């Protein structure tokens, strides 16, 4: 936060705003600023706009006991402090808001760095937050009495406190859009600012950067890392191909290498103003490969909520309808969540990556995942309240059931990702237990109720009759009064589960044993089973309105694909028919003799 003392510009006092960055705990009371700054108790004002000279609103004294967080203050917020010795409130209206106009205090300082002969080296241009950068640049050229040609070949660059020139600001933006403050210092420099499709980058050689030794370059954001490296080497005049690029970290030191040399700078999220380092030596292998070689795994962790709610583990962000933990969210359409329209679909929220030995157990992986900052927002009593799945095609795939089993025994690949599902109680699944999601069909509606977890012990066999009995017991219904079906989300289809008899051949009189793991059901962990109460409705329809819409969409996509193939076929045939192909030469005719042997 920044502390400022305010005075009036009317005349009695020559008041001036003085900015000073201060650090306060987010849970500290707002009124503690007077003690921290050692000034008499007076008035506190908050800035309601991004511009520091506009929209100041007084905080009532009874709200001083609220914390900075409760007042909505974050890093970089502005607070205006007025001590009790200053009784002049001419800067504030009766409503407690700041009144500002364009006067001599609202200006941008422009310094001439074009190395041209000029009588003036520094000018102040009146400006507001909505002033366009182009207008400031043109007015500065006029007041500096520079050549008119600079209007087409110059740019404005912010100057930081150390005197370093930063990335040029676009001409079409306002000061507010470029996040420049009033009274900032800009340098008028030769050369055009980068366009919207270009990047302005700093680069240097070696891992230790000396201030002021960086070079500058403007490249297209679609250029690859390999081509960008070549351009930088050519500009530096360095021979050889044993070089690689690294980004700088927050300490302005060499960070992770840019391994994907064929990826574009835009894909790797390189932005204007970033600094890249040219490091001598071949590109080292990715960290994931090094960890794999050393017996370590780098595992991305996701948060999985199949029921559309987090139950007692709901986070603070969920309670306020805020964003997911770390930005990345996969809305798993047609996943193992609710197949009907009544309940929300499942979603995967990215939590972060963990590095763990493949000798570690599944329980240790869960414990380490609980240390991620995003997981701390949820209330998980212990790792036993988490269920782990592998992730494939943006949805849960294989259930990892034994907590004390080593990760090596699960044969997790180098690119394996794990999602964690919160549980209401501890779970200890056996090797013959199958986890299914069962949903009861709502009477008189083409929809289903919320999904419920069902653990099915397959020790007695993977047969339809044993599954029906287990489902009937769970629903407290007679087994002959229910009908069940497995849901195939990729096809939007339901397949009724019933006993069947396999066809037998003449040689093998023995019937093939019934097994729901095989065709046509391929039953596995996480599958959705629909339940119909025959006491209420006895029709064979398990589908929902959403299933009909999904099938129709697939039909339209398939029809469009066939039409496009027919168009391409017609175009290719027209090209072939319209071209004058040379005639195939005729070979001379020859006699042919056929001999048929005797096989008696």
Helices and strands as residue ranges (DSSP letters): E 2-5, E 20-21, G 30-32, H 33-37, E 43-47, E 56-58, G 61-63, E 78-82, E 107-112, E 122-126, H 133-143, G 148-151, E 154-159, E 165-168, E 185-190, E 198-205, E 215-220, H 225-236, E 243-248, E 254-257, E 275-280, H 287-293, E 296-305, G 311-313, H 316-319, E 329-331, E 347-357, H 362-369, G 375-377, G 383-385, E 386-392, E 395-400, G 407-410, E 417-422, E 433-440, E 452-457, G 458-460, H 464-475, G 479-481, E 482-488, E 493-496, E 528-533, H 545-578
